[in-house]
Amino acid sequence: MTSKFKSISVRTRVKKALLLSFVVVFGLLHAAVARSDEARVALIIGNSNYKLAPLSNPANDAADLAHALERKGFKVLVRENISERGLKEAVETFSNHLRKGGVGLFFFAGHGIQLKEQNFLIPIDVGFDNEADIAFKSVSAEYVLSRMAEAGNRVNVVILDACRNNPFQQAKRSISRGLGVMNVGRAERGTFIAYATSPGATAADGEGRNGLYTKYLLQSLDVEDSDIDKVFGRVRGAVVQETNGDQVPWISSSMVGSFYFDPVQDQAAARAPLAVLKSGTEADQEQAIVKYDPVQERAFWERIKDSRNAADFKAYLERFSSGPRAAYARWVMQKYGAGAPTEVASLAPTQSPIAAPATLPVPPRLEPAPTISSGIAGSSRTGSPDLPVPGTEFRDCPECPQMVTLPAGNFVMGSSDNDLLAEPDELPARRVQVTAPFAIGKFEVTRSQYGAFVKETGRSLPAGCNSTRSGRFLNNPKANWQNPGFQQLDAEPVVCVSWDDAQAYVAWLSRKTGKPYRLPSEAEWEYAARGGTTGSRYWADGSAATACKYASVADSAFKATARGMQSFPCADGYAHTAPVGRFPPNAYGLHDMLGNVWEWVEDCWNQGYGGASAQTEARSTGSCDIRVFRGGAWNSKPGTVRAAYRDRDTRDERHENLGFRVARH
């Protein structure tokens, strides 16, 4: 009886496998045909011969880019030096040629104007006697984008090399410098917008045949790997390097999936996702029917949805393989290089990751730190034999960071479950004992301090630093700690350093001084950041409205360059990092514990505080290829600039808003 039913089960599985193979093969053929037949249509416009302010390169840019795109399979409509009527007719003709499911590309080089939150592309014959003429006689980039969205293209690419200084700004107060960010909404799904420079800034026209931005775009299109992210990543890196960070190309995107300018590579990419299904085992297929708790799934997803670590999405699929975001999670895994889930999650019920104690005792407010006094290491026998008394500032060598000794004490780490801002990984809140004094940097490690380490050790650091300034995760392959993509002073915190780089620095500092320098543990960092307070932030009212008095954060000026992104309703006076110590300290005399730059800490990443020690030692178990950083940065939104907020990345990644401060015992 058992063998009979077993043989029937085998035959059933074989039939299912054959049916699946047929479906996969048919899908592969259909995807290949769809990509090979899809329409690629481009409108390329270059306006040089302006009456008031002629430009040297846009017409050349248009002609050269048109040839480059024709080689990539585009049907190109190219227009040079067109008037108001010609510009509007070109956009209309372009719109009529776009096809559903195809690829549309729009390029404009010339003068562009930002007026009342719209970007207007300027024909060569406009005189601009009044502001009404701008909207009436020009074409807005937003209008072009809307026409492209109406066509239902698979991919829409908009490239605006239209940020040159224009002759109309001085005469019209309401005309803003450079172009503004165009918000990409649901209707513009699959859209990739590239700007020659960051919003509100202007771009170089170029001294050769082509404008600076288009020169590198043409070169990047000739590189073998034509993935759209990599094409514009190469352009950004080259422009930033040539201009020493004065011109930073900008990108906004709502694309999910891949697009390659080379049609052969694009067809291969179309087959890749289905190839994963073809190679899947029956066990993989059975994951699709695994049941899950929707509350846990939603809480888990909210925590990882903005992650850049493929391992997070792999963990999601291992627990929620039939979840509503599973398809997107698989795509992210492929995008960032993680393997498929290794096993199916257990169906046994588990505790919710957001579980926390029903009630949490309100901790007593700690006493303010003792009055800070000057001192040198070795003036006290409290705690470590070489550590000064709590409240003392000291420095172990001229190049060393200035340190402050903090007292022993206790505090509640994390967030309570009734905190509206609480994230699942900030739970459960727990009381932590700081059993002995320790010292921590008064400031974040600066460029000059890090430079002394590099000079003395000859440490060679590979180029490459990640950026999220545009709201999209990008890598600048030319950036490093000396040139992160924006100008810095030596007194500003070092960025574009990995966790491994920070470890090398503290090891050098320990050898140099004979003192036990290290990164602070996550518990030590939060104890220091709170400065004896119990709210979200260490300043008096803890509000977002007053944040700019105490920290460099994503303020109103940042919002103007990145519309649609959350920001603080104030202005802090710094576009990027601020010199350390420019903002008031907390009660422990520590500056920039929130804002300015994120700070690496020692700990391995864990999803929450379950099982964590009640003392301050760093957690050495969990995902140790991934390390924690804390505190928020100059481009961080209100929800992340909090003492309890946690974030993480792999130990070898570098970011333009991530640095560190040191500790020792």
N, C-alpha and C positions, 0 to 999 in steps of 0.2 A: 504494500500500500504506500509506504513512504517513498520507495524508488519510483513508483508510477507518477505520483504527484511531483516528484523532483524532476522527472523527464519532461513533463508538461511545462513546468516552470522554465526549464532551459529553452524549449522551443519558443515559448512566449517571449523570452528575452531576446532570442535571435531575431524574431520578427520585429521586435521593437528596435533593435540595433540596425536592421536593414532599413526600416522606415526612417529612423533618425539619419542614417547615412544619406538616403535619398533627399531628405529635407535639407541637410547641410550642403550637399553638392549642388542642389538647385539654387540654394541661397547664394552660394559662392558664384555660380554662373550669373545669377541675376545681378549681384553686386558689381561684378566685373563689367557686365554689359552696361549697367546704369552709369558707372563712372566713365566708361569709354565713350559713351554717347552724349554725356551731359554737355550742355552749352557753356562755354567760357566766354564771357563778354566783358570788355573793358572800355571805359571812357577815360581818355587821357587828355588833360588840358594843361597847357603851359602858356601863361600870359607874361610877356616881357615888356611890350611896348606901351607902357602906361604914359598918359599925357603928363601927369604931375611928377611921377617918380619911376622912371624906367628901371627895369631889372635886367641883369646880364644873362642869367642862366635858364629861367623857366621854359622857354621854347625849346632849347636844347635838351633839357630834362625830359620834356614830353616826347620828343622824337626818339631819344635813346631808349626810354622805358617802353615805348610802343614796340620797338624792334625786339627788345628783350622778352616782352610778354607774348609776342607772336611766336617766338621760339618755344614758348611754354604752352602752346595750343590755344591761346586766346584769340578771339575775333576782336580786333581793336578798332575803335573809333577815336582818332586822334585829332585834336583841334589846337591850333597855336594862335595866340594873339587875337582872341575873339571878343566881340563887342557884347553889349547887353543882349541883343536879339540872338546873336550866335550862341551865347552861353545857354540861354533858356531853351533854344531849339536843340542843342546838343544833349541836354539833360532829358528832354522829351524823347528824342530818338533813342537814346540809350535805354530809357525805361521800357520802350516798346520792344526792344530786342532781348530783354531779360526773360528767362524761362524758368518756370517752376522746377525746383530740384537742381538747377544749374549753379554756376558760380558767376557772381558779378563783382567787378573791381572798378573803383572810381579813384582817379588820381588828379589832384589839382596842385599846380605850382604857380605861385604868384602872390599878390597881396590878399590878405585876409583880415577881416575886422570882426571883433567881438563887440556886439551892441545888444544891450538888454538881454543878456544870457543866450544870445544866438550868435552863430558864426557865419558871417557873410563872405562869400567868395566874389571877388571884385572883377568885373569886366574892364577892358582897357579904356573904354570911352566914357567912364562915369566921372562927373565933375564934383559931386557931393556938395552942392550948395546948401543943403540942409539934411538933417538926419533922416527925414522921411524918404529922401532919395535913396539912401542906403538900402533900406528894406524893399523899396519899390523896384529899383533898377538892378539890384544884385540877386544872387541865388544863395539861399542859406544851405549850409552843409546838412543841416537837420532835414531839410526838404528832400535833398538827394537821398539821404539815408532812408527816409520814409517811403520813397518810390521804390527803392531796392527791396525794402521789407515787404511791400505789397506784392512783389513778384513771387514770393515764396521760395527764394533761392535756398539751396543747401548751405551756401557760404556767401557772405557779402564782405568784401574788403574795401575799406575807405582809407586812402592815404592822403594826408594833408601836409604838403610842404608849403604852407601858406601863412607862415608865422613871421615873415620878415617885417622889419620896421616899416610902418606905413606913414605917409605924409599927412594923414588926417587926424592923428591922435591929439596933436597940440591944439588944433582948432576946435575939437569936440570933446568936452569933458566926459561925456557918457560913453565914449569909445574906449574900451579897455585895451591894455597892452596885450598883444598876442591873441591866441585863440583860447576858448574855454573848452572844458570837457563836455562831450555830448553824452548824455545818459543813454545807456542801452537798456531798453525795456523788453518786456516779453515779446512784443511784436517784432523786435529786431534779433531774435534768436539766431545764432550762427553768424554773428557779426564780429568783425575784427577791425578796429579803428586805430590807425597809426598816425601819430603827430611827429613832425620834424623836431619839435622841442616840447618841453613841459608846458602845461597850461599857464597862460599869463606871461610867458617869456617869448623872446624873438629868436629866430634862427639866422644863421649866416647864409648869405647868398652864394658864397663861393668865389674863388679867384680863377678857377680854370673853366673848362667847358661846362661843367655841371655844378649845381648847387651842392653844398657839403653833404647834406642828407642823401640826396639822390645819387651822388657819386658812390657812396657806400652801399646804397640799396642795389645799384646795378652790379657792383662787385659781389655782393652777397648772393644775388640771384644766380651767379655763375658757379657758386660753390655746389658740390655734388649733393649734399644733404639739403633738400629744399623744403623741409618742414617749416611751416609759417612762423612758428615760435622761434625757431633757430635762425631763420632768415633775418627777422627783425631784432633778435638778440645780438647777432653779429653787427648789425647796423648801429645799434645803440652803443655797443662797446667801442666801436671805431670812432663814432662821433664824440663820445665822451672823452676818449683819449686825445683826439686831435685838438679839442677845445679846452683841455684841462678841466673838464667838468662844467664849463660855462654853458654848454648846450647839452641837454639830456633828453633824447627822444622819449616819447610817452606812448603808452599803449592802453587801450580799453577793449575788453573782449567779452562776448557772451558765448563763445564757441565751446561746444562739447564734442569731442571727437577730433579727428585729425584732418589736416589739409596740407597737401604738398603742391608747390607750384609746378613741379615736374609731373606730368600726367601719368607716366609709368609708375613712379613712386606712389602717386595718389591711388591708383588702382590696386597696388599691392597693399596699401594701408587699408583699403576697403575690405580686403579679404582677411586681414589679420584677426579681427575680433571673432569672426565665424570659425576661423581655424582653431581657436581655443575650444569651441564647442565640439568640433570634430574630434579632437584628441582627448576629450573628457571621458572618464570612465563612467560605468553605470552608477557607482557610488556618488560621483559628482552630480549626476542627473537627479539622484534621489534627494540631494540636498535641497532641491527646489521645493519639496513638499514638507520640509522641516517646520514644525510649528514654533512660534515664539511669542513672547509677551510684548504686545505693542507699546506698553508704557516703557519697558526697558529699552526696546528698539529706538523709540523716539529720544529718550534721554541719552543713549549712547551716541546716536547720530548728531544731536545738537553739540556734543562735545568735540566730535572729530570732523565736522563738515567743512571747516576751513583749514584742516590740516594739510601739510605738504609731505607727510610721511606715509608711504604706501603701506607700512606695517599696520597703521591704524585701520585702514580700510580692509586689510586682510583679516584683522581681528573681528571687524564688523561682519564680514561674510562667514566667518567660522561660527558666529552665533546667530546671525539673521540672514541666512542665505536666500530666503524667500521674502525678505523685507522689501518695502516699496522703493528703497534706494539701492538695491543690490546691483542693478545694471550700471548705475553710475559708479558705485564702489569698484566694480570690476574694471571699468575704464580707467579710473584713477590708478589702480594697481598696475595696469599695463603702462600708463603714462610715466609713472615714477619708478617702475622696475621691480615690483615685488612679485614673487611667485604665487601660484594659486594656493588657496587654503589647503592645509595638509590633512585636516581631519574635520569631520562633522561635529558640531558642538553637541554636548549631551542634552537630551530632552528632559533631564531631571530639572525640577524647578530650582531656580537660584534666587538669591536675594537681590533685590533691585540695586543697581549701582548708585542710586541717589538716596538709598536708605540712610537715615541718620537718627540719633537719639531723639525721642519725642520732645524732650525738654533739655535745655542746656543752661546750666547755671551761669548767670552773668558774672564775669570775672571782676574782681576788684581792680580798680584803676591803679596801675603801678606808679610809684613815686617818680617824679621827673629825675632825669640823670643829674648827678652832682655837678656843681659848677665846673666848667672845663678849666683846667690849669695847664700850664706848659710843663713839660717834663721830658725825661729821656728814659729809654728802656733800661730796666734793671733797678728802678727806684722803689720797688715794692716787692714784698714776698707774698702778696695776695694772689691766690690761684696759682698760675704758673710762676716759677721762681723768677723768670725774666719779664714778667708782665707788670706794668705800672698799675697803680691803684685805679679803680673805676673812676671815670670822668677825666682821666689824663689824656692829653694829646701827645703823641711822640712820633719820631721818625728814626728808623734804624740805620739809614745811610742817606747821603744827599740825593740820590736818585730814587730812593724808596718812597712809596706812597705814605702820606700822613695818616696815622692810625688814631683811633679813639678806643679806650678800654671801656667796655660795657659791664654793668654789674650783673651778678647772678639774680635770678628772679623766676617768675613763671608767667605764662600767658595762655590764652586760648587761641590755638592755631586753626586756621580754616574758617569756614562759614557755617552758621547754623542753618537748619533746614527751612526756617521761615524767612531767611534773607532772600529778598526778591532778586538780587543780583547773583546769588550763589550758583556756581557751576557744579556739576556732579563730581568732578575730581577735587573739589575743595571740601568734600565731606568724607566721613563724619568729622565735625569739629571736635577737638580734644585739647585738654590742658597739657601743656608741655613745661617741664621743669628745666630751667637753665641752672645747672648745679654749680657752675663756677664762672668767674669772669672770663671774658675773651675779648680780643681786639678785632676791630673791623675798620676798613678804609673809611676815612672821613669823606672821601670823594671817590668817584669811579676812576679807574686807572686811565691816565691821560695819554695822548699821542706821544708827548715828549718822554714820559716814563717808559712806555712800551718801546719807543725808539732807542732808548739807552740799552734795553735788553737785546734788541735786534743787532745793534752795532757791536755790542760786546761779545755776543755769541755767534754772530754771522749767520743767524737763522734765516734760511731761505723759505719764503712762503709762496705757494703757488697762487697765481691770479685767479679771480673768480669770486664774486660776492653777490648775494641775492638781494633783490629789491622788491618792495611791495608798495612803492609810492603811488603807482597808478591804480591801485586796487587790484592789480593782477600780479601774480607771483612770476618774477622774471629773474634770470641770472645774467649779470654783466660779466662776461668772461675776462675783461681787462681790469676790473676793479680790484683793489686791495686796500689794506689798512691805511696806506699813504694817499690813496686816491679812491675814496669810496663812491664817487659819483657826484659829490658836492664838496665845496671848499670847507676846510676845517682849520682852526687855529691849533697850535701845540697844546694849549690849555683845555681843549675840548676832549671828551672821552674817546678813546680808541674804539673803532668799530671794525667790522669785517674781520673779526678774529673768532676762530672756532673754540670749542671747549678744550680741544687738544692744545691749541695755541695758548690758552689761558693756563693750562696745566704746565706747559713748558716755562711760562713766565714765572709762576710761583715756585717752581723747582729752582730756577736761576736765582730768584730772590732769596730762597732758603740757603743756597750755597754761598751766596754773596755775604749774607749777614750772619749765618750760623743760627738763624731763628726758624721756627717751624711755620713758615708761611703756607697757605693753602687757599682754596676757594671756601667761602662759608657754606655750611650746610643749609638746606632749605629752611629748617626750623630756626637756625641762627639768623638767617636773612630776614625772615618775617618778624622775629622778635626785634631786630634792629629797625626794620622799616616802620613798625607800629610806634616805636618810641614811647611806649607806655599807654597808648590809646587803644580803644576797642572798636572804633568805627571802620568804615571802608578806607578812609584816607587819614593821614596824620595831622592835617591842618585843622584849625579850630572847629569850623562848621562841617568839614568833610565834603562840602558840596562841589558839584562840577562847575558851578558858576564862578567860584573863586579859585579854581585850579591853576589858572595862569599866573597867579601871584606866587605859586609855590613850585611850578614844574613846567618844563617844556613838553607840550603835548600837542595832539591834533586840535589846533585852535581854529578861530574864524578865518585866519589867513590860509590855513591848510584846506579848509572846506572850499574856499574860493578856487583852489587849484584841483580839487578832487570832488566835484559835485556828486551827491548821492551817498557819500561816505559820512558816517557819524563823526561828530566833532564836539569839542567843548564850546560853550557859548561865550567865549572870551578871547583875548589876544595876549600871547605870552612874549611877543617881540622877537622870536627866533624861528626862522624857516625850517631849520634842521636841528642839529645838536647845539647846545649852549655851552660856553666855557663852564667848567665845574665850579660850583660855589656861587653862581650868580643868583640862585634862588634861596630863600630862607631855609635853615636846617630844621629837622624835627627836634623833639625834646632831648634826644641823645646827642645833638650836635652833628648829625649826619645829613649831608646834602644829597639831593637828587635820588633819594631812595624810591621815589615814584617819578616816572617820566625821564626825559633826556635819552637814555638808552636802556634797553633790557639788560639784565645782568645774569650771566651764567652762575649757577651754583653747583655744588659737588654731586648732588644726588642722581641716582638712576631714576628713570621715569616709572611711576606707578599711577594707575588710573585714579586712585583716591588714597585716603589715609587709613583704610582698613588694615589692621595688623601693624601699623607704624608704632615705633617706640614712643614712650612718654617723655623721652629726653631728646637732646638736640643732635645726636649723631646722624650723619648722612646715611641715607638708605643705599645700601650696596647690592640689593636684590631688586629684581624687576627687569625692565627693558634697559639694560645698561649700555647698549649702543645708542640709546636716546637719553639725553640729559636735560635737566630742567633749567629754565631761566625765568626770572621774575621782574616785576616792577613797571612794565610799560615803557614807552619810548616817545620820541618827539612826534611820531605819527600814529600814536595809539588813541583809540576811541575811549569814551568814558567807562564803558563796561569792563575794560581791561586794565585801566590805571587804578588798581585797588591793591591793598596790602595782601589780600587773600588770593588774588588771581594767579594762576599757574599756566605756563606754556612750556614747550619743549621742541627739540629738534635733534637730529643725529649729531654726534659729537664732532664730526668733521665739517659741518656746514658753517658758512659765514654769512652774516647779514649786515646790511648797512645801518641797522638800528640796534645792534646787539654788541655789548661789550662785557665788562665785568668789574668787580672790586674784590679786594683780597681780605683775608682774615688770618689770624694766628692766635695761638694759645700760649 
